Amino acid sequence: MNSFEQSIGNLDLKLFEKISSQSNDHDKQSLLACQLATRELTDGYKYLEIGSYLGGSIQPHLLDEKCQKIYSIDKRPLSQPDERGVDFTYLNNSTARMIENLRAVAPDQTEKIVTIDGETRQLKPSEIKDKITLCFIDGEHTDEAVLSDFKFCLSVLDEGGAILFDDANIIYNGISDCLEHLKKVSINFKAYILPDKIFAIEIGNFPLHQNRVFLERLLGNYHSYLFALQTNDLYRQFVNKRPFRLYRKLMTKFKGLNKFE
Ligand SMILES: C[S@@+](CC[C@H](N)C(=O)[O-])C[C@H]1O[C@@H](n2cnc3c(N)ncnc32)[C@H](O)[C@@H]1O
């Protein structure tokens, strides 16, 4: 077993050490678990990511000799809308900077990366020349963009494959729309949350969850439950501020919502 295989088998965070990524340690290990399961279910796999920024989430795939191709789609706008109601700004966000970072991770592997500066609402699936096994959606955090990214991933996915989302605690309504879409078009799927905020959808027969490392991650999904509620708690704190609280008290009383018989 070579050292990469040992590291990924242990979900070793050092596979993320060279380029900073916006995911936390639990998320990174969940992403590594999905990568490990993908490489063990296939002879070789192709990875597509929407939203790459500095290349942090690409690095473990770049190091993986079983990953044959990496597509990175990133619109790289100066600021991007977000369901939290505040726009987010990414300074010095360029494809050239990302490739430079990735060259430092694995100088002889960067030719397997295809970069596309754009967004799925404007791209044609035919621009992706391969069938993809594993997708990661981490671009614009709006429900509309998430659904568009998901439909794009679905259209380029191999018969069996998986689509992952970061920040499920923010884009939960978009994820719900994606699941509704799958039901509407009668595509078989399995869906679950992994610590802390990675949402996974297996499409067709692609049982990532049967990999030996998943039991611990699935049993650890209490982290995701608490993470999601606690990161959204500021909204509860806001509606509990005095004037809103008084209004809610009055409305509850008026509608009789606080009475049980
Ligand atoms: C959260 S960062 C990605 C972080 C990266 N996945 C990581 O883990 O290191 C979000 C990225 O999405 C990109 N982005 C913003 N809007 C987009 C859109 N509509 N389509 C594709 N990418 C977008 C931004 O340019 C930014 O690089």
The ligand as an SDF file (V2000), in Angstrom:
LIG
                    3D

 27 29  0  0  0  0  0  0  0  0999 V2000
  -16.9740   28.4350   -0.9570 C   0  0  0  0  0  0  0  0  0  0  0  0
  -15.9240   28.7920   -2.3070 S   0  0  0  0  0  0  0  0  0  0  0  0
  -15.3750   27.2160   -2.8030 C   0  0  0  0  0  0  0  0  0  0  0  0
  -14.4260   26.6030   -1.8190 C   0  0  0  0  0  0  0  0  0  0  0  0
  -13.7590   25.3190   -2.2560 C   0  0  0  0  0  0  0  0  0  0  0  0
  -14.7070   24.3220   -2.7080 N   0  0  0  0  0  0  0  0  0  0  0  0
  -12.9680   24.7690   -1.0950 C   0  0  0  0  0  0  0  0  0  0  0  0
  -13.4680   23.8810   -0.3740 O   0  0  0  0  0  0  0  0  0  0  0  0
  -11.8530   25.2390   -0.8870 O   0  0  0  0  0  0  0  0  0  0  0  0
  -17.1110   29.2660   -3.4850 C   0  0  0  0  0  0  0  0  0  0  0  0
  -16.6140   29.4330   -4.9020 C   0  0  0  0  0  0  0  0  0  0  0  0
  -17.7800   29.4670   -5.7430 O   0  0  0  0  0  0  0  0  0  0  0  0
  -17.5420   30.3300   -6.8100 C   0  0  0  0  0  0  0  0  0  0  0  0
  -18.8300   30.7690   -7.3870 N   0  0  0  0  0  0  0  0  0  0  0  0
  -19.6040   31.8020   -7.0100 C   0  0  0  0  0  0  0  0  0  0  0  0
  -20.7420   31.8590   -7.7390 N   0  0  0  0  0  0  0  0  0  0  0  0
  -20.6610   30.8220   -8.6090 C   0  0  0  0  0  0  0  0  0  0  0  0
  -21.5230   30.3230   -9.6140 C   0  0  0  0  0  0  0  0  0  0  0  0
  -22.7240   30.8970   -9.8740 N   0  0  0  0  0  0  0  0  0  0  0  0
  -21.1360   29.2330  -10.3180 N   0  0  0  0  0  0  0  0  0  0  0  0
  -19.9370   28.6360  -10.0600 C   0  0  0  0  0  0  0  0  0  0  0  0
  -19.0820   29.0600   -9.1120 N   0  0  0  0  0  0  0  0  0  0  0  0
  -19.4440   30.1260   -8.3820 C   0  0  0  0  0  0  0  0  0  0  0  0
  -16.7090   31.4470   -6.2100 C   0  0  0  0  0  0  0  0  0  0  0  0
  -15.9600   32.1070   -7.2200 O   0  0  0  0  0  0  0  0  0  0  0  0
  -15.8550   30.7030   -5.1900 C   0  0  0  0  0  0  0  0  0  0  0  0
  -14.5860   30.4160   -5.7420 O   0  0  0  0  0  0  0  0  0  0  0  0
  1  2  1  0
  2  3  1  0
  2 10  1  0
  3  4  1  0
  4  5  1  0
  5  6  1  0
  5  7  1  0
  7  8  2  0
  7  9  1  0
 10 11  1  0
 11 12  1  0
 11 26  1  0
 12 13  1  0
 13 14  1  0
 13 24  1  0
 14 15  1  0
 14 23  1  0
 15 16  2  0
 16 17  1  0
 17 18  1  0
 17 23  2  0
 18 19  1  0
 18 20  2  0
 20 21  1  0
 21 22  2  0
 22 23  1  0
 24 25  1  0
 24 26  1  0
 26 27  1  0
M  CHG  2   2   1   9  -1
M  END
$$$$
